[in-house]
Amino acid sequence: ETIKSALELSTTTLSPWSPFQWDSYYRTNTEGFERLLEYKGPLRRFLRSILYPTDRILVIGCGLSSLSQNLYSDGFYDITNIDFSEVAIETMRGRTRNQYKQMKWNRLDASDMNIFENRTFSVIIDKGMSDAMLTGYLNCSAESVRGNVGKRFRRAIREVYRVLKPGGTYLQFSEERPMVRLPWFRDEEKDRFFQNDKELEELGLAWTADVEVLDVADTSSSVGESSQVYVYKCHKYHQLGTDIPMPHELFEQDRISRKPIDLRPEEEQKRHPIDEPLQPLPDMNPEVKLLL
């Protein structure tokens, strides 16, 4: 199967929705929907293997998804949610006001997260938002996605990189194949992607980018016949605007520890080293149940 060029698409191709269109949708569809897959089975196992209870998490393009509530129920309390639909944010703020008191909601466009400072979040989760931003251009080669759609998506990637802490991870869930999506994250592509914007042209995306596949054949999902969801994992290793560090310099940076703090005596640590990620306790918040 070949990659399509955006120029080959019909002029009647669907285009991404505006905030007004999403507001109209959420007014009449108050239950919302889970883009790609629900929080159970493969998605829950994957996120619990990646996240730590101390992570500062940002969910972009949250809509009316129950993803954040389920994460909160699993012991991840520091969660900020954004969406450019005011109706979605107000609905979720009211829905979570009593049980999920620490959760934050902001009406914000992912391509302009101006209220957040640099290096703010340790994990950023994008479950289908990017696919929505590229509506009509999925499976198109990245360099052919021009105009406002391509520019806005590239700015969103830049903003994610800016607010992500060194050592932090950006998780993008998508139904688009790696040969098409991965080039968006890789620094070697930046010259042709950002050639008309000097500020973006000078940005170096200094992170590793790889992909993992979740098999969703036996779960409720919206990926059609493919039965697969791709998880693009970008791990940032230097601060915006600095030179790409040499390997020995990586150890001198203020990186985020992805391992639990071991307070046991040194002898016991040597006998029984911790070789698995710390998992949140299932009963950390017993009054809140998973929304499955």
C-alpha positions as CSV (number, residue, x, y, z in Angstrom):
1,E,0.0,0.0,0.0
2,T,1.5,3.3,-1.0
3,I,1.4,6.6,0.9
4,K,-1.0,9.1,-0.6
5,S,-0.1,12.6,-1.5
6,A,-2.4,15.3,-0.1
7,L,-2.5,16.7,-3.7
8,E,-4.2,13.5,-4.9
9,L,-7.1,13.9,-2.5
10,S,-10.4,15.2,-3.9
11,T,-11.4,18.8,-3.1
12,T,-14.4,17.4,-1.3
13,T,-12.2,15.6,1.3
14,L,-13.3,15.9,4.9
15,S,-11.5,18.6,6.8
16,P,-10.8,19.0,10.6
17,W,-13.7,20.4,12.6
18,S,-13.5,23.9,14.1
19,P,-14.2,24.6,17.8
20,F,-17.7,25.7,16.8
21,Q,-18.4,22.4,15.2
22,W,-17.1,20.4,18.2
23,D,-19.2,22.6,20.5
24,S,-22.3,21.8,18.5
25,Y,-21.5,18.1,18.6
26,Y,-20.9,18.0,22.3
27,R,-24.1,19.9,23.0
28,T,-26.2,17.1,21.4
29,N,-23.9,14.2,22.3
30,T,-23.3,14.7,26.0
31,E,-21.9,11.2,26.6
32,G,-19.1,11.7,24.1
33,F,-17.1,8.8,22.8
34,E,-13.8,7.0,23.2
35,R,-11.6,7.7,20.3
36,L,-9.6,4.6,19.2
37,L,-10.1,2.4,22.3
38,E,-11.5,2.4,25.8
39,Y,-9.5,2.3,29.0
40,K,-9.4,-1.4,29.7
41,G,-7.4,-4.3,28.5
42,P,-4.4,-3.3,26.3
43,L,-4.6,0.5,27.0
44,R,-4.8,0.2,30.7
45,R,-2.0,-2.4,30.9
46,F,0.2,-0.2,28.6
47,L,-0.3,3.1,30.6
48,R,0.2,1.4,34.0
49,S,3.5,0.1,32.7
50,I,4.6,3.6,31.6
51,L,3.2,6.0,34.3
52,Y,4.2,6.6,37.9
53,P,1.9,8.1,40.6
54,T,4.2,11.1,40.8
55,D,4.0,12.0,37.1
56,R,2.6,15.4,36.1
57,I,0.3,14.4,33.2
58,L,-1.2,16.5,30.4
59,V,-4.1,15.0,28.3
60,I,-4.5,17.0,25.1
61,G,-7.7,16.9,23.1
62,C,-9.5,15.3,26.0
63,G,-13.1,15.8,24.7
64,L,-15.6,13.9,26.8
65,S,-13.4,10.9,27.2
66,S,-13.3,9.1,30.6
67,L,-9.6,8.4,30.2
68,S,-8.5,10.9,32.8
69,Q,-11.1,9.8,35.3
70,N,-9.9,6.2,34.9
71,L,-6.3,7.2,35.3
72,Y,-7.2,9.1,38.5
73,S,-9.0,6.0,39.8
74,D,-5.8,4.1,39.2
75,G,-3.8,6.5,41.4
76,F,-2.5,9.1,39.0
77,Y,-3.9,12.3,40.5
78,D,-1.8,15.1,38.9
79,I,-3.7,15.4,35.6
80,T,-4.4,18.5,33.5
81,N,-6.8,18.2,30.6
82,I,-7.2,20.6,27.6
83,D,-9.5,20.8,24.6
84,F,-10.4,23.7,22.3
85,S,-14.1,23.0,22.8
86,E,-15.5,25.1,25.6
87,V,-18.6,22.9,25.8
88,A,-16.4,19.8,26.3
89,I,-14.3,21.4,29.0
90,E,-17.3,22.8,30.9
91,T,-19.1,19.5,30.7
92,M,-16.1,17.6,32.1
93,R,-15.4,20.2,34.8
94,G,-18.9,19.8,36.1
95,R,-18.8,16.0,35.7
96,T,-15.6,15.6,37.8
97,R,-16.1,18.4,40.3
98,N,-17.0,16.2,43.3
99,Q,-15.1,12.9,42.9
100,Y,-12.0,14.1,41.0
101,K,-11.2,17.3,42.9
102,Q,-7.5,17.5,42.0
103,M,-8.1,17.3,38.3
104,K,-7.7,20.4,36.1
105,W,-9.5,21.5,33.0
106,N,-8.6,24.2,30.5
107,R,-10.1,25.4,27.3
108,L,-7.0,25.5,25.2
109,D,-5.8,24.7,21.6
110,A,-2.9,22.2,21.6
111,S,-1.2,24.2,19.0
112,D,-1.0,27.3,21.3
113,M,-0.6,26.2,24.9
114,N,0.3,29.7,26.1
115,I,-0.7,29.3,29.7
116,F,1.9,26.6,30.3
117,E,5.6,27.3,30.9
118,N,8.4,25.4,29.3
119,R,9.3,22.0,30.9
120,T,6.0,21.7,32.8
121,F,4.8,18.1,32.3
122,S,6.5,14.7,32.6
123,V,4.0,12.8,30.4
124,I,1.7,14.1,27.7
125,I,-1.1,11.8,26.3
126,D,-2.7,12.3,22.9
127,K,-5.4,9.7,22.3
128,G,-6.7,10.4,18.8
129,M,-6.4,14.2,18.9
130,S,-3.7,14.2,16.3
131,D,-5.8,12.0,14.0
132,A,-8.7,14.4,14.4
133,M,-6.3,17.3,13.5
134,L,-5.3,15.5,10.3
135,T,-8.8,14.6,9.3
136,G,-8.9,14.1,5.5
137,Y,-5.1,13.6,5.4
138,L,-4.5,10.3,7.2
139,N,-2.0,8.1,5.3
140,C,-0.7,11.1,3.4
141,S,3.0,11.7,3.3
142,A,3.9,14.4,5.8
143,E,5.6,16.8,3.4
144,S,2.4,16.9,1.3
145,V,0.2,18.1,4.1
146,R,0.4,21.8,3.6
147,G,-1.7,24.9,4.4
148,N,-3.4,25.4,7.8
149,V,-3.8,21.7,8.5
150,G,-0.1,20.9,8.3
151,K,1.0,24.1,9.9
152,R,-1.3,23.7,12.9
153,F,-0.3,20.1,13.4
154,R,3.4,21.0,13.3
155,R,2.8,23.8,15.8
156,A,1.1,21.3,18.1
157,I,4.1,19.0,18.0
158,R,6.3,22.0,18.8
159,E,4.1,23.0,21.7
160,V,4.1,19.5,23.1
161,Y,7.9,19.5,22.9
162,R,8.1,22.9,24.6
163,V,6.0,22.0,27.6
164,L,7.5,18.5,28.0
165,K,10.2,18.1,30.7
166,P,13.6,16.7,29.8
167,G,13.3,13.0,30.4
168,G,9.6,13.2,29.8
169,T,7.5,11.2,27.4
170,Y,4.9,12.1,24.8
171,L,2.4,9.3,24.0
172,Q,0.5,9.7,20.8
173,F,-2.2,7.0,20.0
174,S,-3.2,6.8,16.4
175,E,-4.5,4.5,13.7
176,E,-2.0,5.9,11.2
177,R,0.9,3.6,10.1
178,P,4.4,4.2,11.3
179,M,5.9,4.9,7.8
180,V,3.6,7.9,7.6
181,R,3.4,9.2,11.1
182,L,7.0,8.7,12.4
183,P,8.6,11.3,10.1
184,W,6.6,14.1,11.8
185,F,8.6,13.5,15.0
186,R,12.0,13.1,13.6
187,D,14.5,16.0,13.6
188,E,16.0,15.1,10.2
189,E,12.7,16.1,8.6
190,K,12.4,19.6,10.1
191,D,13.9,21.6,7.2
192,R,11.3,20.6,4.7
193,F,8.5,20.6,7.3
194,F,9.3,24.1,8.7
195,Q,10.8,25.7,5.6
196,N,8.2,28.6,5.6
197,D,8.5,29.5,9.3
198,K,11.9,30.6,10.5
199,E,11.0,30.1,14.2
200,L,10.0,26.5,13.6
201,E,12.8,25.9,11.2
202,E,15.3,26.6,14.0
203,L,13.6,24.2,16.4
204,G,15.4,20.9,16.9
205,L,13.1,18.1,18.1
206,A,15.7,16.4,20.4
207,W,13.8,13.3,21.4
208,T,13.8,9.7,20.5
209,A,10.7,8.5,18.6
210,D,9.6,4.9,18.3
211,V,6.4,3.0,18.0
212,E,4.6,0.2,19.8
213,V,1.5,-1.7,18.6
214,L,-1.5,-2.4,20.7
215,D,-3.7,-5.3,19.6
216,V,-7.3,-4.3,20.1
217,A,-9.0,-7.1,18.3
218,D,-10.8,-8.3,21.4
219,T,-11.7,-4.9,22.8
220,S,-14.2,-2.1,22.0
221,S,-12.4,0.2,19.6
222,S,-13.0,2.6,16.6
223,V,-10.2,1.5,14.4
224,G,-12.2,-0.5,11.9
225,E,-10.8,-3.7,10.5
226,S,-7.2,-3.1,11.3
227,S,-7.5,-4.2,15.0
228,Q,-4.4,-2.3,15.8
229,V,-3.6,1.0,17.5
230,Y,-0.2,2.5,17.1
231,V,1.5,4.2,20.1
232,Y,4.1,6.7,19.1
233,K,6.5,7.3,22.0
234,C,8.7,10.4,22.0
235,H,11.2,10.7,24.9
236,K,12.7,14.1,25.2
237,Y,16.3,14.5,26.2
238,H,17.2,18.1,26.0
239,Q,15.8,21.6,26.6
240,L,14.2,23.7,23.9
241,G,16.7,26.0,22.3
242,T,19.9,24.3,23.4
243,D,22.4,22.3,21.4
244,I,21.9,18.6,21.2
245,P,24.1,17.2,24.0
246,M,26.8,14.6,23.7
247,P,26.1,11.3,25.4
248,H,28.2,12.1,28.5
249,E,26.3,15.4,28.9
250,L,23.0,13.5,29.1
251,F,23.9,12.3,32.6
252,E,24.4,15.9,33.8
253,Q,21.0,17.1,32.9
254,D,18.0,17.4,35.2
255,R,16.3,14.3,33.9
256,I,13.1,12.8,35.3
257,S,13.7,9.5,37.1
258,R,11.5,6.8,35.7
259,K,12.4,4.4,38.6
260,P,10.9,4.3,42.1
261,I,12.9,5.5,45.1
262,D,14.3,2.5,47.0
263,L,14.5,3.2,50.8
264,R,15.5,-0.3,51.8
265,P,18.9,-1.0,53.4
266,E,21.7,-1.3,50.8
267,E,22.3,-5.0,51.5
268,E,18.7,-5.8,50.9
269,Q,18.7,-3.7,47.7
270,K,21.6,-5.8,46.3
271,R,19.9,-9.1,47.2
272,H,16.5,-8.1,45.7
273,P,17.0,-5.3,43.1
274,I,14.0,-3.5,41.8
275,D,13.7,-4.5,38.1
276,E,10.1,-3.6,37.4
277,P,8.3,-0.3,37.1
278,L,6.5,0.9,40.1
279,Q,2.8,0.1,39.8
280,P,0.0,2.2,41.5
281,L,-1.9,0.3,44.1
282,P,-5.4,-0.8,42.8
283,D,-7.1,0.5,46.0
284,M,-5.4,3.9,46.3
285,N,-8.7,5.7,45.8
286,P,-11.4,3.2,46.8
287,E,-14.3,5.6,46.6
288,V,-13.7,6.1,42.8
289,K,-14.5,3.2,40.5
290,L,-13.2,2.6,37.0
291,L,-15.4,3.9,34.3
292,L,-15.3,0.9,32.0
